[in-house]
Amino acid sequence: MKSKRATGNQFQDWICRWLMSKIPGGAVHNQKTASSFIPRLGIWTSKRQDILGCIDIIFVHPLRPPMFIQATTHTGIGKKQSDLLAVPWSVGCDIQIWQKKSPGRIVIWYLDHRVKSFCVIGEIRRGKWIDANDEMTNPCKLS
């Protein structure tokens, strides 16, 4: 059985691969858990090292705003949303939560800067993007 940490790291790796395959020419930073050994106790421990306390992945591309992603496999995202809302984001930043709901299904939440809340903009099902609303745009579309 995989640990939650291993599952989360694998999910972050998957997001990075997916982004790089769908938006070529970009660069990604994947902030992972840092492990360290405590000699006097003889144990390994790990600590989250999220960027700004709430970001796992940063994706930059010359033709789109920077994308800041919080990846989660948890069912509840209220704490993640409040952590992200506590950061004074610039309006040009693309803030997202990628929530793995089940194997092959990832729900993408987007921060609407106008109302300071998150809304679902779409899903990735079996590797394919599906818009939540025809008025919304694909977060991976170059504009």
Backbone as CSV, one residue per row, in Angstrom:
resi,resn,N_x,N_y,N_z,CA_x,CA_y,CA_z,C_x,C_y,C_z
1,MET,0.844,-1.194,0.000,0.000,0.000,0.000,0.882,1.248,0.000
2,LYS,0.601,2.161,-0.914,1.379,3.391,-1.018,0.995,4.371,0.084
3,SER,1.973,5.148,0.527,1.683,6.189,1.511,0.974,7.349,0.821
4,LYS,0.323,8.189,1.618,-0.329,9.376,1.062,0.695,10.282,0.395
5,ARG,1.867,10.347,0.996,2.942,11.177,0.454,3.353,10.684,-0.931
6,ALA,3.554,9.374,-1.054,3.951,8.800,-2.345,2.857,9.016,-3.383
7,THR,1.610,8.830,-2.988,0.487,9.048,-3.901,0.448,10.502,-4.358
8,GLY,0.630,11.431,-3.423,0.632,12.858,-3.756,1.775,13.223,-4.685
9,ASN,2.965,12.690,-4.408,4.121,12.980,-5.272,3.916,12.431,-6.682
10,GLN,3.337,11.247,-6.780,3.055,10.671,-8.098,2.030,11.507,-8.866
11,PHE,1.035,12.015,-8.142,0.025,12.863,-8.772,0.668,14.152,-9.284
12,GLN,1.537,14.769,-8.484,2.242,15.970,-8.915,3.094,15.691,-10.154
13,ASP,3.782,14.558,-10.167,4.588,14.176,-11.333,3.707,14.037,-12.574
14,TRP,2.526,13.420,-12.405,1.595,13.236,-13.521,1.155,14.593,-14.070
15,ILE,0.819,15.539,-13.176,0.400,16.875,-13.603,1.499,17.530,-14.435
16,CYS,2.732,17.447,-13.963,3.859,18.057,-14.688,4.016,17.449,-16.078
17,ARG,3.932,16.126,-16.172,4.046,15.466,-17.481,2.899,15.884,-18.397
18,TRP,1.693,15.951,-17.847,0.514,16.307,-18.633,0.651,17.730,-19.168
19,LEU,1.044,18.663,-18.301,1.216,20.050,-18.733,2.266,20.169,-19.831
20,MET,3.401,19.524,-19.631,4.490,19.614,-20.609,4.103,18.992,-21.954
21,SER,3.246,17.966,-21.912,2.820,17.344,-23.169,1.756,18.176,-23.886
22,LYS,0.915,18.881,-23.131,-0.171,19.664,-23.728,0.239,21.092,-24.076
23,ILE,1.250,21.620,-23.384,1.700,22.988,-23.637,3.210,22.969,-23.837
24,PRO,3.681,22.514,-24.987,5.120,22.449,-25.223,5.769,23.833,-25.173
25,GLY,7.021,23.850,-24.765,7.772,25.099,-24.721,7.733,25.788,-23.374
26,GLY,7.068,25.183,-22.404,6.995,25.759,-21.068,8.036,25.146,-20.151
27,ALA,8.055,25.638,-18.929,8.939,25.102,-17.900,8.115,24.887,-16.641
28,VAL,8.448,23.836,-15.912,7.682,23.493,-14.725,8.606,23.302,-13.527
29,HIS,8.130,23.718,-12.361,8.834,23.448,-11.107,7.880,22.645,-10.236
30,ASN,8.325,21.500,-9.772,7.518,20.597,-8.956,8.125,20.557,-7.556
31,GLN,7.475,21.219,-6.604,7.974,21.282,-5.235,7.487,20.048,-4.478
32,LYS,8.422,19.208,-4.074,8.053,17.957,-3.407,8.411,17.974,-1.929
33,THR,7.925,16.968,-1.245,8.219,16.783,0.157,9.718,16.558,0.343
34,ALA,10.276,17.188,1.354,11.700,17.012,1.657,11.847,16.034,2.821
35,SER,12.691,15.026,2.659,12.930,14.036,3.710,14.256,14.318,4.385
36,SER,14.315,14.021,5.663,15.582,14.159,6.389,15.659,13.089,7.473
37,PHE,16.874,12.710,7.795,17.125,11.674,8.788,17.453,12.325,10.127
38,ILE,16.817,11.836,11.192,17.104,12.326,12.541,17.952,11.262,13.224
39,PRO,19.288,11.471,13.276,20.197,10.439,13.784,19.910,10.002,15.223
40,ARG,19.625,10.945,16.104,19.434,10.565,17.520,18.197,9.698,17.739
41,LEU,17.222,9.813,16.819,16.025,8.976,16.921,16.074,7.787,15.968
42,GLY,16.988,7.863,15.007,17.121,6.780,14.039,15.939,6.655,13.097
43,ILE,15.277,7.791,12.813,14.102,7.742,11.933,14.222,8.766,10.811
44,TRP,13.470,8.508,9.758,13.331,9.461,8.672,12.053,10.242,8.895
45,THR,12.073,11.513,8.572,10.879,12.337,8.667,10.777,13.174,7.402
46,SER,9.620,13.672,7.141,9.457,14.524,5.971,8.604,15.720,6.337
47,LYS,8.798,16.782,5.587,8.088,18.019,5.844,7.652,18.608,4.511
48,ARG,6.431,19.082,4.478,5.938,19.745,3.276,6.732,21.017,3.065
49,GLN,7.022,21.313,1.834,7.783,22.506,1.484,7.029,23.323,0.427
50,ASP,5.725,23.425,0.581,4.922,24.135,-0.409,5.409,25.575,-0.587
51,ILE,5.386,26.036,-1.814,5.750,27.409,-2.125,4.642,28.321,-1.589
52,LEU,5.008,29.343,-0.850,4.068,30.256,-0.193,3.097,29.508,0.723
53,GLY,3.459,28.306,1.124,2.623,27.507,2.014,1.424,26.857,1.354
54,CYS,1.298,26.994,0.015,0.088,26.460,-0.615,0.257,26.033,-2.072
55,ILE,1.431,26.159,-2.652,1.613,25.847,-4.070,2.567,24.668,-4.228
56,ASP,2.171,23.685,-5.051,3.003,22.521,-5.331,3.751,22.656,-6.652
57,ILE,3.106,23.269,-7.648,3.655,23.303,-9.006,3.544,24.712,-9.567
58,ILE,4.615,25.151,-10.220,4.591,26.410,-10.970,4.893,26.059,-12.420
59,PHE,4.051,26.560,-13.324,4.258,26.347,-14.752,4.326,27.708,-15.433
60,VAL,5.382,27.924,-16.202,5.519,29.180,-16.942,5.689,28.884,-18.430
61,HIS,5.133,29.767,-19.224,5.206,29.652,-20.676,5.238,31.072,-21.226
62,PRO,6.014,31.334,-22.273,6.112,32.705,-22.778,4.808,33.274,-23.343
63,LEU,3.833,32.424,-23.665,2.594,32.905,-24.283,1.375,32.888,-23.362
64,ARG,1.584,32.647,-22.063,0.437,32.607,-21.142,0.854,33.096,-19.762
65,PRO,-0.115,33.464,-18.927,0.228,33.890,-17.564,0.818,32.723,-16.770
66,PRO,1.621,33.017,-15.760,2.154,31.936,-14.935,1.022,31.177,-14.237
67,MET,1.165,29.861,-14.172,0.161,29.002,-13.561,0.715,28.459,-12.238
68,PHE,-0.039,28.671,-11.162,0.325,28.182,-9.836,-0.700,27.125,-9.443
69,ILE,-0.216,25.913,-9.159,-1.126,24.784,-8.933,-0.932,24.170,-7.558
70,GLN,-2.047,23.956,-6.870,-2.083,23.143,-5.660,-2.674,21.801,-6.088
71,ALA,-1.912,20.726,-5.907,-2.372,19.381,-6.280,-2.855,18.676,-5.016
72,THR,-3.985,17.989,-5.121,-4.491,17.268,-3.949,-5.226,15.998,-4.358
73,THR,-5.134,15.012,-3.497,-5.906,13.783,-3.668,-6.981,13.693,-2.588
74,HIS,-7.105,14.736,-1.779,-8.113,14.770,-0.717,-9.484,15.119,-1.279
75,THR,-10.519,14.673,-0.598,-11.877,14.959,-1.059,-12.299,16.386,-0.719
76,GLY,-11.909,16.878,0.438,-12.265,18.238,0.834,-11.163,19.210,0.457
77,ILE,-11.552,20.345,-0.146,-10.524,21.308,-0.556,-10.716,22.671,0.099
78,GLY,-11.585,22.769,1.080,-11.843,24.044,1.753,-10.590,24.668,2.346
79,LYS,-9.772,23.873,3.019,-8.528,24.375,3.619,-7.563,24.841,2.533
80,LYS,-7.473,24.082,1.450,-6.594,24.448,0.336,-7.042,25.791,-0.260
81,GLN,-8.354,25.938,-0.434,-8.875,27.192,-0.981,-8.563,28.362,-0.069
82,SER,-8.785,28.208,1.235,-8.523,29.322,2.146,-7.037,29.656,2.215
83,ASP,-6.163,28.642,2.144,-4.718,28.906,2.117,-4.339,29.709,0.871
84,LEU,-4.902,29.341,-0.269,-4.609,30.054,-1.514,-5.177,31.473,-1.501
85,LEU,-6.361,31.648,-0.927,-6.979,32.975,-0.868,-6.239,33.921,0.070
86,ALA,-5.455,33.378,0.992,-4.694,34.205,1.934,-3.494,34.890,1.278
87,VAL,-3.106,34.428,0.091,-1.967,35.015,-0.637,-2.474,36.186,-1.481
88,PRO,-1.780,37.330,-1.460,-2.214,38.479,-2.276,-1.781,38.331,-3.739
89,TRP,-2.475,37.483,-4.491,-2.124,37.189,-5.880,-2.331,38.389,-6.777
90,SER,-1.459,38.521,-7.771,-1.636,39.510,-8.823,-2.757,39.009,-9.730
91,VAL,-3.516,39.930,-10.280,-4.651,39.556,-11.130,-4.214,38.716,-12.326
92,GLY,-2.994,38.885,-12.816,-2.527,38.136,-13.974,-2.144,36.697,-13.694
93,CYS,-2.088,36.304,-12.420,-1.691,34.939,-12.080,-2.852,33.971,-12.258
94,ASP,-2.550,32.797,-12.754,-3.531,31.733,-12.966,-3.391,30.754,-11.791
95,ILE,-4.323,30.810,-10.850,-4.263,29.999,-9.633,-5.254,28.844,-9.768
96,GLN,-4.760,27.609,-9.606,-5.616,26.445,-9.792,-5.414,25.408,-8.694
97,ILE,-6.455,24.628,-8.480,-6.380,23.433,-7.642,-6.721,22.259,-8.550
98,TRP,-5.825,21.276,-8.602,-6.078,20.055,-9.354,-6.399,18.982,-8.330
99,GLN,-7.634,18.504,-8.353,-8.113,17.544,-7.367,-8.358,16.194,-8.037
100,LYS,-7.600,15.193,-7.593,-7.795,13.842,-8.132,-8.986,13.227,-7.413
101,LYS,-10.073,13.032,-8.157,-11.302,12.484,-7.588,-11.307,10.962,-7.602
102,SER,-10.819,10.377,-8.684,-10.778,8.923,-8.837,-9.761,8.620,-9.930
103,PRO,-9.383,7.357,-10.088,-8.437,7.051,-11.169,-8.991,7.524,-12.523
104,GLY,-8.211,8.313,-13.219,-8.634,8.795,-14.529,-9.512,10.018,-14.512
105,ARG,-9.767,10.611,-13.325,-10.641,11.790,-13.246,-10.039,12.844,-12.317
106,ILE,-9.687,13.986,-12.905,-9.126,15.103,-12.153,-10.003,16.322,-12.389
107,VAL,-10.441,16.964,-11.307,-11.262,18.168,-11.403,-10.344,19.375,-11.219
108,ILE,-10.515,20.376,-12.089,-9.685,21.582,-12.050,-10.519,22.755,-11.533
109,TRP,-10.056,23.351,-10.439,-10.676,24.533,-9.842,-9.815,25.737,-10.203
110,TYR,-10.440,26.878,-10.453,-9.756,28.086,-10.890,-10.159,29.247,-9.985
111,LEU,-9.186,30.057,-9.586,-9.493,31.232,-8.762,-9.994,32.356,-9.653
112,ASP,-11.233,32.769,-9.422,-11.805,33.924,-10.108,-11.422,35.150,-9.280
113,HIS,-10.486,35.936,-9.771,-9.971,37.077,-9.021,-11.041,38.135,-8.750
114,ARG,-12.044,38.224,-9.614,-13.088,39.251,-9.443,-13.915,39.023,-8.191
115,VAL,-14.228,37.764,-7.893,-15.089,37.464,-6.744,-14.336,36.764,-5.609
116,LYS,-13.038,36.551,-5.799,-12.183,35.914,-4.779,-12.735,34.564,-4.324
117,SER,-13.111,33.736,-5.293,-13.562,32.381,-4.967,-13.181,31.443,-6.109
118,PHE,-13.268,30.155,-5.815,-12.894,29.135,-6.787,-14.125,28.571,-7.477
119,CYS,-13.961,28.256,-8.758,-15.025,27.596,-9.505,-14.397,26.485,-10.333
120,VAL,-15.182,25.473,-10.626,-14.703,24.371,-11.455,-14.723,24.837,-12.906
121,ILE,-13.577,24.692,-13.575,-13.532,25.087,-14.987,-13.516,23.882,-15.915
122,GLY,-13.266,22.704,-15.357,-13.260,21.521,-16.201,-12.670,20.320,-15.500
123,GLU,-12.534,19.266,-16.274,-11.995,18.008,-15.771,-11.044,17.420,-16.800
124,ILE,-10.185,16.580,-16.308,-9.384,15.750,-17.183,-9.860,14.327,-16.921
125,ARG,-10.425,13.715,-17.946,-10.901,12.333,-17.834,-10.100,11.477,-18.794
126,ARG,-9.393,10.507,-18.219,-8.540,9.613,-19.011,-7.609,10.402,-19.936
127,GLY,-7.057,11.495,-19.412,-6.085,12.283,-20.152,-6.655,13.324,-21.097
128,LYS,-7.997,13.412,-21.196,-8.642,14.343,-22.117,-9.310,15.488,-21.365
129,TRP,-9.107,16.720,-21.850,-9.719,17.899,-21.236,-11.199,17.985,-21.580
130,ILE,-12.042,18.261,-20.564,-13.475,18.443,-20.753,-13.881,19.737,-20.057
131,ASP,-14.404,20.718,-20.832,-14.838,21.994,-20.258,-16.042,21.799,-19.351
132,ALA,-16.064,22.545,-18.239,-17.215,22.517,-17.347,-18.340,23.376,-17.913
133,ASN,-17.981,24.362,-18.701,-18.951,25.302,-19.233,-18.422,25.802,-20.571
134,ASP,-19.270,25.929,-21.540,-18.828,26.386,-22.861,-18.181,27.770,-22.821
135,GLU,-18.549,28.594,-21.814,-17.994,29.940,-21.732,-16.573,29.921,-21.163
136,MET,-16.223,28.877,-20.452,-14.897,28.777,-19.862,-13.914,28.306,-20.934
137,THR,-12.658,28.592,-20.712,-11.645,28.165,-21.676,-10.747,27.122,-21.049
138,ASN,-10.151,26.332,-21.878,-9.200,25.319,-21.458,-8.009,26.001,-20.779
139,PRO,-7.633,25.590,-19.550,-6.528,26.243,-18.865,-5.203,26.028,-19.591
140,CYS,-5.155,25.109,-20.512,-3.933,24.833,-21.253,-3.925,25.481,-22.631
141,LYS,-4.963,26.236,-22.940,-5.022,26.905,-24.234,-4.099,28.119,-24.220
142,LEU,-3.336,28.272,-25.256,-2.457,29.429,-25.369,-3.268,30.584,-25.935
143,SER,-3.263,31.708,-25.205,-4.042,32.857,-25.708,-3.224,34.107,-25.729
